[in-house]
Amino acid sequence: MKTKKGYTLVELLIAMSIISIISMLFIGSIETYKKYNNKVLVDYCNSSIVMFINDAKQFSKAHNCTSYIMFSMSKQSIELKRKGVKPELELIKKFYLPKGFKFNSIKLKSSNRFIMVDHDGNTSDAGTISYEDMEKDIKKISICVGSFSVDIKEE
C-alpha cells in the first residue's frame, strides 16, 4: 500500500483561503484600533491642555504669584513656570503632547510663546493653540480673556 506524502492542491488552496480571511479580519481590526486610539488620545490631549491652563490659573491665585504658561514647539511640551527668588523661572509643572502629536501653531494676541497668569488667576492673552494628531487632523483649543474660559473648537 502506498502512503501519500504531501498535500493536494485543493488542501493548499483551502488552507491559504482560511489564512487570508483571518489576516483580512486582523488588518481591519488594526485600522479600527488605530482610529479609536487616536480619538482617545485627542480627548486626553484636549482635556489635559485645558486642565493645564486652568491649573495654572488656580496655582497663581492660590500662591499669589505671577506664572507663565510656556509652549515649546521643539520639545512638544507645555511648561508652567513662576518667578521665584532666583532670577530664572522656577518650573512648576510640565505636559508633553502624546507620541505622534505635534504643535501646529500657537497664535496668541501678543506674539509671545507664553501666556502670563497674574496673581488673581487671570490670563493676559487670548488666542488659539492648534496641534496635529496621528491622523494629521488639526485640533484647536481657544483661550478667551474676557470670559476667563478655555474651549475646545470642534471642526
Secondary structure, DSSP 8 states (H G I E B T S, - for coil): -----S--HHHHHHHHHHHHHHHHHHHHHHHHHHHHHHHHHHHHHHHHHHHHHHHHHHHHHHHT--EEEEEETTTTEEEEEEE-SSSSEEEEEEEE--TT-EEEEEEESSS-SEEEE-TTS-BS--EEEEEE-TTS-EEEEEE-STT--EEEE--
